[in-house]
Amino acid sequence: RGCDINPEGASALARSLIVNYVLHTLDIGFNNIGMAGTEAFADALRSKTNLQVLILGSNHLGDMQAQVLANALRSNPPLSQLNLRHNNFTVKGIQAIAEALVLNSNLYEIDLFR
């Protein structure tokens, strides 16, 4: 949290989730993971990682990143909590995430507080 994690560092962390079956919670809020980091986390979520809580708050994410995450949420990963608070989503990004939730039966808490 707040460790100056850039897109490259976020991508490395996300790739590790694909082979790590122990980690259940990851908080990388208050960083700048960018599109590359967001895409890497989306890939990890689609790989059926055991991650249950992902905190991506305050990462300067926008609607394009919301769409990438929404596509991953459609794969119904075991993620139960997703924190996206204090990002830069508009109605378009929120709508993409909301539409993905129709196909997701595991996520029970999502934080989009601005």
QUIMO-V914339 format. One record per residue. RES is the residue in three letters. D_FIRST is the distance of its C-alpha to the first C-alpha in Angstrom with 2 decimals. Layout:
BEGIN
res->{RES	RES}
d_first->{D_FIRST	D_FIRST}
END
This chain:
BEGIN
res->{ARG	GLY	CYS	ASP	ILE	ASN	PRO	GLU	GLY	ALA	SER	ALA	LEU	ALA	ARG	SER	LEU	ILE	VAL	ASN	TYR	VAL	LEU	HIS	THR	LEU	ASP	ILE	GLY	PHE	ASN	ASN	ILE	GLY	MET	ALA	GLY	THR	GLU	ALA	PHE	ALA	ASP	ALA	LEU	ARG	SER	LYS	THR	ASN	LEU	GLN	VAL	LEU	ILE	LEU	GLY	SER	ASN	HIS	LEU	GLY	ASP	MET	GLN	ALA	GLN	VAL	LEU	ALA	ASN	ALA	LEU	ARG	SER	ASN	PRO	PRO	LEU	SER	GLN	LEU	ASN	LEU	ARG	HIS	ASN	ASN	PHE	THR	VAL	LYS	GLY	ILE	GLN	ALA	ILE	ALA	GLU	ALA	LEU	VAL	LEU	ASN	SER	ASN	LEU	TYR	GLU	ILE	ASP	LEU	PHE	ARG}
d_first->{0.00	3.76	5.54	8.35	8.57	11.97	14.27	15.75	12.74	11.72	15.40	15.61	12.97	14.84	18.14	17.35	17.02	20.62	21.95	19.63	21.29	19.54	15.88	15.80	12.22	9.22	5.93	4.72	4.91	5.77	7.00	10.64	11.59	15.11	18.05	18.13	14.69	15.70	19.04	17.80	15.83	19.01	21.11	19.21	19.73	23.35	23.80	23.62	20.59	20.24	16.76	17.17	13.87	11.66	8.99	9.23	9.38	9.70	10.21	13.80	15.35	19.07	22.05	22.44	19.03	19.95	23.19	21.67	19.53	22.68	24.74	22.55	22.70	26.47	26.54	25.66	22.87	22.26	19.05	19.64	16.64	14.90	12.63	13.33	13.48	13.72	14.69	18.16	20.27	23.95	26.44	26.87	23.32	23.42	26.86	25.83	23.27	25.90	28.53	26.49	26.11	29.90	29.69	26.76	27.78	24.63	22.02	22.68	19.76	18.27	16.51	17.55	17.63	17.89}
END
